[in-house]
Every structure is written in C-alpha cells, then in structure tokens.
C-alpha cells in the first residue's frame, strides 16, 4: 500500500472540492444573498487540501488495488465531511445534520433534513444540487481523468469505484474512458437544463433540476418537489431519469452508431420492461393516479432519483408494496442510479436456473451464462455475497431505527431507501416527509448506509477487515 500517494490524491480531491464550494458564490451575488458560507467553507477545505496535495511527495507513483479502496472510501468520507461546511457556516444545520445532508448529496440519495426550500438561499440550493451532480458520475471517476497529469494510473480507482459484476471500459485507457463518460454526462445535463427551461421552469430551477436529475439525486428547489412545476416539466424529468438510469456505456455506443449492441443488451431490455410493467401495474391498482403520476413515481423510484409529484403514501397498499420493492431494484449497472442493479438480478436469475438444472442433471457440466457468454464463478459468488451483504446491512440498520420506537414500515423503508440511495420511502420518510425527526445516532447510521450503498458495499467493507491494513 502506498499511503503517501493515497494522501496526495485525497489532498487534490479536497482542492477540487474547495474550488467547487466557491461556485455558489456567483448565485449568492446574483440574487443579493450572503456568499460568506461558501467563501468560508471553500477556504477551509483548500487550507486542508493544498498542504497535503503539495507537501506529500511519494517516491513510488504506482497505485495498487488496496490504494484504490483507501482513496475511494476516504474520498467519499472527506467529501461528506467537508461538503457539509456550507450548511454549518450558514447556520442552517449542526455538524451531524450537515454530514447527513452532504452524504445524502454526494451519494445522490436525496434524503434531506431541510424544509422550507422555497425560501432557502439560492446559493445553498445550488450547492445541494452540485453535491449530487458531482456524486452522480463520481468524484473519483473525475479524478481518474486527471491522474495521468500526475503520472498516476487510474485502473485501481476505477475498479474500486465501480465494483459491480462488470467493469465496462469504453477505451483501452481508463483516463480516456473517464473523460468520455464525463462528456456524455455534461452533454445530457445541458440538454436536460434546456428542456426544463423550455418546459416552463425558471433558469435557476432548470439548472438545479438538471444537475439533480442526471445524477438521479432528487434534491429539488421546492418542498413540493416536481409537483411544484407544470406537467411538461414532469415529463422532461421522466425522460431524463430514464436516461440516467441506463448504463452510460450504452449511451456512448449509441453516439458512435453501435445500435445493434444496444438493442441486444439484455439488461436494457429488463430495465425498460420492468418499468413498463410496473407503470401498468401501478396504474391498474391506483387508477385515479393517472398515467403521468404513475409513470413518474415508478421511474423516480426505479432510478433511485427520489423526485415526487404525488404523495403515494395515500395510495392503496398494493401500490405502496410495489414501490417499496422497486426501490430495492435500482437502475442499470454503469448508471448514476443506486439500488442492487438490474444486472445483478439477471445474473442471479441465471445462476438460479443453472443450479436447478444441475439438480436434475448432476453429472452434466453447465456454467452460468450471460448474453451467450460464460460467467466466472467468482462473479456469480460475488453477486450472491452482495445480495447477502445488502440484506444484512439493510435489516441491521432497520433494526437500529426501530429501537427508537419507529414502526416497522418506517424502519425498514428508511434503511433500504438510504442503502439504495433512493431518498423517500414509506411511513415517516414518505415523499412529503424529511429525515429531521430521527435522533443523531440514526442519522449517522443512515449516512454510513448511504455511503456503503453508493460504493456498492464491498469498497467500504474491505477497509474494515483487519488484514487489509497489514503489510
């Protein structure tokens, strides 16, 4: 492990974060509000980051696998810690709540302890949106794009940041992959902003919602979320939430004309088919909801964006049952969405079929296959362990919530919503509620759960293993 190199990378991460904390200054000046919270937080972050980035000079500039886990986990923790400073300096939140809000932002969860957003400072609303936009594609992936400038390779970081069953490089060079992903991400963000503006949103609202839609984050500029805007804007949100929940590698293939590969993608078929079936089921169960509200809530939950146009807690129990299970699924692997991911469900189903087949053909040799190609046993076992770890963490955090006299629906919904980076859930964390009522211990546990979910669990679990730190 190269700890000096890890420290230098984390230092540069803080420098970048400090620079982004100065962006809301422009909004504050434009709207005649105080810019001091962002100036102070940016200065503090830079004061910590610059000495580390410039003062630590590693002799060995090679990144190893363990360095990737350290930098990724450390980067997200530092982003959540320092990203909460604007809320503290603005005297809006205490340290624990600020950490929760920042962690929710950078993990694109969208759970909030804030209310009264309609009257909140514009600079603060922009900062909340920026945290989600940065977290959407990943601060670490962005860093991979500039690591070659420091003479550092980024494959270890990419593996740690994207620990799913398939790591899909678009190009042989990982830095080129990161840059192309960011170009697509920025392009879609600009397109979403323009579409929102044309749909009737004011320019500032359009900007903030573009940032939080492409990141599947769900922070809004209004307490009523997208219900505060015209139906046209809600349809725009549906389209771009769908886009953001797709594997960004597929967007790249579409842009370069590889349409056949996209049309044959099994995960894409499952993702779109699941959404269509869920929309039909929600509409059948909750007829009075209407097509737009039914589609909006389904797409928002599946993509783990967390916007809302209706209080689905007033819907029939069958509709709520459907939405709760959708928040477990999540979007496609390689998207900005959270959740378990549709690819894992495909691989899990394939493994189950293979296992059942082997029971009736004990002497035959047949492995798990995906898209006609064999899947290694390591990937299959990794998927199985992920399901187990996901369930264990979700139930454990839910049990902790219940200790503080919350009902079963609220406890499990809050836990799995945080772990899946969804935001709203059921019970006391519904689409019209905030997480402010939870005690500090619960908020801290949910914050860690958000981080674990964003890093797909293994990245955080591995650094808790004592052997990891031994030479």
C-alpha positions as CSV (number, residue, x, y, z in Angstrom):
1,X,0.0,0.0,0.0
2,X,1.3,3.4,-0.9
3,X,-0.1,5.7,1.8
4,X,1.9,8.8,0.8
5,X,0.4,8.6,-2.7
6,X,-3.1,8.0,-1.3
7,X,-2.7,11.1,0.9
8,X,-1.6,13.2,-2.1
9,X,-4.6,12.1,-4.2
10,X,-7.0,12.8,-1.3
11,X,-5.4,16.2,-0.9
12,X,-6.1,17.0,-4.6
13,X,-9.6,15.8,-4.1
14,X,-10.1,18.4,-1.3
15,X,-8.6,21.1,-3.5
16,X,-11.1,20.3,-6.2
17,X,-14.0,20.2,-3.7
18,X,-12.9,23.5,-2.3
19,X,-13.0,25.0,-5.7
20,X,-16.5,23.8,-6.3
21,X,-17.6,25.2,-3.0
22,X,-16.9,28.6,-4.4
23,X,-19.3,28.1,-7.3
24,X,-22.4,29.1,-5.3
25,X,-20.8,32.4,-4.6
26,X,-21.9,33.5,-8.1
27,X,-25.6,32.6,-7.3
28,X,-25.4,34.4,-4.0
29,X,-24.1,37.6,-5.5
30,X,-26.6,37.4,-8.4
31,X,-29.6,37.1,-6.0
32,X,-28.2,39.6,-3.5
33,X,-27.6,37.0,-0.7
34,X,-24.6,36.4,1.6
35,X,-21.8,34.5,0.0
36,X,-19.8,34.1,3.2
37,X,-20.8,30.4,3.9
38,X,-19.3,29.3,0.6
39,X,-16.2,31.5,0.9
40,X,-15.5,30.3,4.4
41,X,-16.1,26.6,3.5
42,X,-14.1,26.8,0.3
43,X,-11.2,28.5,2.2
44,X,-11.2,25.9,5.0
45,X,-11.3,23.0,2.5
46,X,-8.4,24.5,0.5
47,X,-6.4,25.2,3.7
48,X,-6.6,21.5,4.5
49,X,-6.2,20.2,1.0
50,X,-3.4,22.2,-0.5
51,X,-0.7,21.4,2.1
52,X,-1.4,17.7,1.7
53,X,-1.5,17.8,-2.1
54,X,1.7,19.9,-2.4
55,X,3.5,18.8,0.6
56,X,3.3,15.0,0.3
57,X,5.7,13.8,-2.4
58,X,5.6,10.0,-2.8
59,X,8.6,8.3,-4.4
60,X,6.5,5.5,-5.8
61,X,3.7,6.6,-8.0
62,X,2.1,3.3,-8.7
63,X,-1.4,2.6,-7.5
64,X,-2.2,-0.8,-6.1
65,X,-5.5,-2.5,-5.5
66,X,-5.6,-1.6,-1.8
67,X,-4.8,2.0,-2.6
68,X,-7.9,2.2,-4.8
69,X,-10.1,1.1,-1.8
70,X,-8.4,3.6,0.5
71,X,-8.7,6.6,-1.9
72,X,-12.3,5.9,-2.9
73,X,-13.6,5.3,0.6
74,X,-11.5,8.2,2.0
75,X,-12.6,10.5,-0.8
76,X,-16.3,9.9,-0.2
77,X,-15.9,10.4,3.6
78,X,-13.9,13.6,3.2
79,X,-16.4,14.9,0.6
80,X,-19.3,14.3,3.0
81,X,-17.4,15.9,5.9
82,X,-16.1,19.0,4.1
83,X,-19.2,19.2,1.9
84,X,-21.3,19.9,5.0
85,X,-19.4,23.0,5.9
86,X,-21.6,25.4,3.9
87,X,-24.6,24.3,5.9
88,X,-22.7,24.9,9.2
89,X,-21.3,28.3,8.2
90,X,-24.8,29.3,7.0
91,X,-26.1,28.4,10.5
92,X,-28.7,26.1,8.9
93,X,-27.6,22.8,10.3
94,X,-25.5,21.4,13.1
95,X,-22.5,19.2,12.3
96,X,-24.3,15.8,12.4
97,X,-27.2,17.1,10.2
98,X,-24.7,18.8,7.9
99,X,-22.8,15.5,7.5
100,X,-26.1,13.7,6.8
101,X,-27.2,16.3,4.2
102,X,-23.8,16.3,2.5
103,X,-23.6,12.5,2.5
104,X,-27.1,12.3,1.0
105,X,-26.0,14.8,-1.7
106,X,-22.7,13.1,-2.7
107,X,-24.3,9.6,-2.6
108,X,-27.2,11.0,-4.7
109,X,-29.6,9.7,-2.1
110,X,-31.8,12.7,-1.8
111,X,-32.9,12.2,1.8
112,X,-32.9,15.6,3.5
113,X,-33.3,17.1,6.9
114,X,-34.1,20.5,5.4
115,X,-37.5,22.0,4.9
116,X,-38.7,25.4,3.7
117,X,-36.7,25.1,0.5
118,X,-39.0,27.6,-1.3
119,X,-37.4,30.3,0.8
120,X,-33.9,28.9,1.1
121,X,-30.9,30.9,-0.2
122,X,-30.2,30.3,-3.9
123,X,-26.5,29.6,-3.2
124,X,-27.5,26.8,-0.8
125,X,-29.9,25.3,-3.3
126,X,-27.2,25.3,-5.9
127,X,-24.7,23.7,-3.5
128,X,-27.1,20.9,-2.7
129,X,-27.6,20.3,-6.5
130,X,-23.8,20.4,-7.1
131,X,-23.1,17.8,-4.5
132,X,-25.5,15.4,-6.2
133,X,-24.1,16.2,-9.7
134,X,-20.5,15.6,-8.6
135,X,-21.5,12.4,-6.8
136,X,-23.6,11.2,-9.7
137,X,-20.7,10.2,-12.0
138,X,-18.4,10.1,-9.1
139,X,-15.7,12.4,-7.8
140,X,-13.3,9.5,-8.1
141,X,-14.1,8.9,-11.8
142,X,-13.4,12.6,-12.4
143,X,-10.1,12.2,-10.6
144,X,-9.2,9.3,-12.9
145,X,-9.4,11.6,-15.8
146,X,-6.7,13.9,-14.4
147,X,-4.5,11.3,-12.7
148,X,-2.3,10.9,-15.8
149,X,-1.3,14.5,-15.3
150,X,0.3,13.5,-12.0
151,X,1.9,10.4,-13.5
152,X,-0.6,8.1,-11.8
153,X,-2.6,5.2,-13.3
154,X,-6.3,5.0,-12.5
155,X,-7.4,1.5,-13.1
156,X,-7.3,0.6,-9.4
157,X,-9.6,3.5,-8.6
158,X,-12.0,2.6,-11.4
159,X,-12.3,-0.9,-10.0
160,X,-12.9,0.3,-6.5
161,X,-15.4,3.0,-7.7
162,X,-17.3,0.6,-9.9
163,X,-17.2,-2.7,-8.0
164,X,-20.2,-4.3,-9.8
165,X,-20.1,-7.5,-11.7
166,X,-19.0,-5.9,-14.9
167,X,-16.4,-3.1,-15.3
168,X,-17.0,-1.8,-18.8
169,X,-14.1,0.2,-20.2
170,X,-15.0,2.1,-23.4
171,X,-11.4,2.6,-24.4
172,X,-8.1,0.8,-23.6
173,X,-7.0,3.8,-21.5
174,X,-9.0,4.3,-18.3
175,X,-8.5,8.0,-18.3
176,X,-10.0,8.3,-21.8
177,X,-12.9,6.2,-20.5
178,X,-13.5,8.6,-17.6
179,X,-13.3,11.7,-19.9
180,X,-15.8,10.3,-22.4
181,X,-18.2,9.4,-19.6
182,X,-18.0,12.9,-18.3
183,X,-18.5,14.4,-21.7
184,X,-21.7,12.4,-22.1
185,X,-22.7,13.3,-18.5
186,X,-22.2,17.0,-19.1
187,X,-23.9,16.9,-22.5
188,X,-27.1,15.3,-21.0
189,X,-27.0,17.8,-18.2
190,X,-27.0,20.7,-20.6
191,X,-29.8,19.0,-22.7
192,X,-31.9,18.5,-19.5
193,X,-31.4,22.1,-18.4
194,X,-32.6,23.4,-21.7
195,X,-35.6,21.0,-21.8
196,X,-36.6,22.1,-18.3
197,X,-36.4,25.7,-19.3
198,X,-38.4,25.2,-22.4
199,X,-41.0,23.3,-20.3
200,X,-41.6,26.5,-18.2
201,X,-39.0,26.3,-15.4
202,X,-37.1,29.5,-14.5
203,X,-33.5,29.3,-15.4
204,X,-32.2,28.7,-11.9
205,X,-34.7,25.9,-11.2
206,X,-33.9,24.4,-14.6
207,X,-30.2,24.4,-13.8
208,X,-30.6,22.8,-10.3
209,X,-33.0,20.2,-11.5
210,X,-30.8,19.3,-14.5
211,X,-27.9,18.7,-12.0
212,X,-30.1,16.5,-9.7
213,X,-31.9,14.6,-12.5
214,X,-28.8,13.4,-14.4
215,X,-27.3,12.4,-11.1
216,X,-30.5,10.6,-10.1
217,X,-30.2,12.5,-6.9
218,X,-33.6,14.1,-6.4
219,X,-32.8,17.3,-4.4
220,X,-35.3,19.9,-5.5
221,X,-35.6,23.7,-5.1
222,X,-39.1,23.3,-3.7
223,X,-40.6,21.3,-0.8
224,X,-43.2,20.0,-3.2
225,X,-40.5,18.6,-5.5
226,X,-41.6,18.3,-9.2
227,X,-45.2,18.8,-8.2
228,X,-44.4,22.5,-8.0
229,X,-43.9,22.6,-11.8
230,X,-46.1,22.2,-14.9
231,X,-46.8,18.7,-16.3
232,X,-44.4,19.4,-19.2
233,X,-41.5,19.7,-16.8
234,X,-42.6,16.4,-15.1
235,X,-42.5,14.6,-18.5
236,X,-39.0,16.1,-19.1
237,X,-38.0,14.6,-15.7
238,X,-39.3,11.2,-16.6
239,X,-37.3,11.1,-19.9
240,X,-34.0,12.2,-18.3
241,X,-34.5,10.0,-15.2
242,X,-34.9,7.0,-17.6
243,X,-31.7,8.1,-19.5
244,X,-29.7,8.5,-16.3
245,X,-30.8,5.0,-15.0
246,X,-29.2,3.4,-18.1
247,X,-25.7,2.2,-18.4
248,X,-23.7,5.2,-19.7
249,X,-21.6,2.8,-21.8
250,X,-24.8,2.2,-23.9
251,X,-25.1,6.0,-24.4
252,X,-21.6,6.0,-25.8
253,X,-22.4,3.1,-28.1
254,X,-25.4,5.0,-29.4
255,X,-23.4,8.1,-30.1
256,X,-20.8,6.1,-32.1
257,X,-23.5,4.3,-34.1
258,X,-23.3,0.8,-32.5
259,X,-27.1,0.5,-32.4
260,X,-27.2,-3.3,-32.7
261,X,-25.2,-3.8,-29.5
262,X,-27.6,-1.5,-27.6
263,X,-30.8,-3.2,-29.0
264,X,-29.4,-6.7,-28.0
265,X,-28.5,-5.7,-24.4
266,X,-30.3,-8.0,-22.1
267,X,-30.1,-5.7,-19.1
268,X,-31.5,-2.8,-21.0
269,X,-34.5,-5.0,-22.0
270,X,-35.1,-6.0,-18.4
271,X,-34.7,-2.3,-17.2
272,X,-37.2,-1.0,-19.7
273,X,-39.5,-4.0,-19.4
274,X,-39.6,-3.7,-15.6
275,X,-40.5,0.0,-15.8
276,X,-43.3,-0.6,-18.3
277,X,-44.7,-3.5,-16.3
278,X,-44.5,-1.5,-13.1
279,X,-46.2,1.5,-14.6
280,X,-49.0,-0.7,-15.9
281,X,-49.4,-2.4,-12.5
282,X,-49.4,0.9,-10.6
283,X,-52.0,2.4,-13.0
284,X,-54.1,-0.7,-12.7
285,X,-54.0,-0.7,-8.9
286,X,-54.2,3.1,-8.5
287,X,-56.4,4.2,-11.4
288,X,-57.1,7.7,-10.1
289,X,-53.3,8.4,-10.1
290,X,-53.3,8.9,-13.8
291,X,-50.7,7.9,-16.3
292,X,-48.3,10.8,-15.6
293,X,-48.2,10.4,-11.8
294,X,-48.0,6.6,-12.0
295,X,-45.1,6.7,-14.5
296,X,-43.4,9.5,-12.7
297,X,-43.4,7.7,-9.3
298,X,-42.3,4.4,-10.8
299,X,-39.4,5.8,-12.9
300,X,-38.3,8.0,-9.9
301,X,-38.1,5.0,-7.6
302,X,-36.6,2.5,-10.0
303,X,-33.8,5.0,-11.0
304,X,-33.5,5.9,-7.3
305,X,-33.9,9.6,-8.1
306,X,-36.5,10.3,-5.4
307,X,-38.5,13.1,-7.0
308,X,-42.2,13.0,-6.3
309,X,-45.3,14.5,-7.9
310,X,-47.8,12.7,-5.7
311,X,-48.0,11.5,-2.1
312,X,-48.0,7.8,-2.8
313,X,-48.5,7.1,0.9
314,X,-52.1,7.9,0.2
315,X,-52.2,5.2,-2.5
316,X,-53.6,1.7,-1.9
317,X,-51.4,-0.8,0.0
318,X,-50.8,-2.8,-3.2
319,X,-49.3,0.2,-4.9
320,X,-47.1,1.0,-1.9
321,X,-46.0,-2.6,-1.8
322,X,-45.0,-2.3,-5.5
323,X,-43.0,0.9,-4.9
324,X,-41.2,-0.5,-1.9
325,X,-39.8,-3.4,-3.9
326,X,-38.9,-1.2,-6.8
327,X,-36.6,0.8,-4.6
328,X,-34.6,-2.4,-3.9
329,X,-34.0,-3.0,-7.7
330,X,-32.4,0.2,-8.8
331,X,-31.2,1.1,-12.3
332,X,-28.7,-0.5,-14.6
333,X,-25.0,-1.2,-13.8
334,X,-22.9,1.7,-15.0
335,X,-25.6,4.3,-14.5
336,X,-25.8,7.0,-11.9
337,X,-28.6,5.1,-10.1
338,X,-28.3,3.2,-6.9
339,X,-30.0,0.1,-5.7
340,X,-29.0,-3.5,-6.2
341,X,-28.9,-3.0,-10.0
342,X,-30.8,-4.9,-12.7
343,X,-27.6,-6.7,-13.9
344,X,-27.3,-8.5,-10.6
345,X,-30.9,-9.7,-10.8
346,X,-30.2,-11.0,-14.3
347,X,-27.1,-12.9,-13.2
348,X,-28.8,-14.1,-10.0
349,X,-31.7,-15.5,-12.1
350,X,-29.3,-17.2,-14.5
351,X,-27.4,-18.7,-11.6
352,X,-30.7,-20.0,-10.0
353,X,-31.8,-21.6,-13.3
354,X,-28.3,-23.2,-13.6
355,X,-28.5,-24.5,-10.1
356,X,-31.9,-26.0,-10.5
357,X,-30.8,-27.6,-13.8
358,X,-27.8,-29.2,-12.1
359,X,-30.1,-30.8,-9.5
360,X,-31.7,-32.9,-12.3
361,X,-28.5,-33.4,-14.3
362,X,-25.9,-34.0,-11.5
363,X,-23.2,-35.4,-13.9
364,X,-23.5,-32.7,-16.5
365,X,-21.3,-29.7,-16.8
366,X,-23.1,-26.4,-17.3
367,X,-22.0,-23.0,-16.1
368,X,-23.8,-19.7,-15.7
369,X,-24.1,-17.7,-18.9
370,X,-25.0,-14.1,-19.7
371,X,-25.7,-12.9,-23.2
372,X,-24.4,-16.2,-24.5
373,X,-21.0,-15.9,-22.7
374,X,-19.9,-17.8,-19.7
375,X,-19.8,-16.0,-16.4
376,X,-16.9,-16.9,-14.0
377,X,-17.7,-18.5,-10.7
378,X,-16.0,-15.5,-8.9
379,X,-18.6,-13.1,-10.4
380,X,-21.5,-15.5,-9.5
381,X,-20.3,-15.9,-5.9
382,X,-19.7,-12.1,-5.8
383,X,-23.3,-11.5,-6.8
384,X,-24.6,-13.9,-4.2
385,X,-22.5,-12.4,-1.4
386,X,-23.6,-8.9,-2.5
387,X,-27.3,-9.9,-2.1
388,X,-26.5,-11.3,1.4
389,X,-24.5,-8.2,2.5
390,X,-27.2,-5.9,1.2
391,X,-29.9,-7.7,3.1
392,X,-27.8,-7.9,6.3
393,X,-26.9,-4.2,6.3
394,X,-30.5,-3.2,5.4
395,X,-32.0,-5.3,8.2
396,X,-29.4,-4.3,10.7
397,X,-29.8,-0.5,10.2
398,X,-33.6,-1.0,10.1
399,X,-33.4,-2.8,13.5
400,X,-31.4,0.2,14.9
401,X,-34.1,2.6,13.7
402,X,-36.8,0.5,15.3
403,X,-35.0,0.7,18.7
404,X,-36.0,4.4,18.7
405,X,-39.8,3.4,18.6
406,X,-40.3,3.8,14.9
407,X,-42.7,1.4,13.3
408,X,-41.6,-1.5,11.0
409,X,-42.6,0.2,7.8
410,X,-40.6,3.4,8.6
411,X,-37.6,1.5,10.0
412,X,-37.2,-0.8,7.0
413,X,-38.1,1.8,4.4
414,X,-35.7,4.3,5.8
415,X,-32.9,1.7,6.0
416,X,-33.3,0.3,2.5
417,X,-34.0,3.7,1.0
418,X,-30.7,5.0,2.4
419,X,-28.8,1.9,1.3
420,X,-30.3,2.0,-2.2
421,X,-29.6,5.8,-2.4
422,X,-33.3,6.4,-3.1
423,X,-34.3,9.1,-0.5
424,X,-38.0,9.0,0.1
425,X,-39.7,5.8,1.3
426,X,-42.8,4.9,3.3
427,X,-44.1,5.7,6.7
428,X,-42.4,8.7,8.4
429,X,-40.0,9.1,5.5
430,X,-42.5,9.4,2.7
431,X,-42.3,11.8,-0.2
432,X,-43.7,14.7,1.8
433,X,-41.5,14.0,4.9
434,X,-37.9,14.7,5.9
435,X,-35.4,12.8,8.0
436,X,-35.1,15.6,10.5
437,X,-37.1,13.8,13.2
438,X,-34.6,11.0,13.5
439,X,-32.2,11.1,16.5
440,X,-28.5,11.8,15.8
441,X,-27.4,8.1,16.1
442,X,-30.0,7.0,13.5
443,X,-28.9,9.9,11.1
444,X,-25.3,8.9,11.4
445,X,-26.1,5.2,10.8
446,X,-28.2,6.1,7.8
447,X,-25.4,8.4,6.5
448,X,-22.9,5.5,6.6
449,X,-25.5,3.3,4.9
450,X,-25.8,5.8,2.1
451,X,-22.0,5.8,1.6
452,X,-21.9,2.0,1.7
453,X,-24.7,1.8,-0.9
454,X,-23.0,4.4,-3.2
455,X,-19.8,2.4,-3.1
456,X,-21.7,-0.8,-3.6
457,X,-20.8,-2.1,-0.1
458,X,-17.6,-4.1,-0.7
459,X,-15.5,-1.0,-1.1
460,X,-16.3,0.1,2.4
461,X,-16.4,-3.4,4.0
462,X,-12.9,-4.3,2.7
463,X,-11.2,-1.5,4.7
464,X,-12.9,-2.7,7.9
465,X,-11.1,-6.0,7.5
466,X,-8.0,-6.0,9.9
467,X,-5.9,-8.0,7.4
468,X,-6.4,-5.2,4.9
469,X,-4.0,-2.9,6.9
470,X,-1.3,-5.4,7.4
471,X,1.8,-5.4,5.2
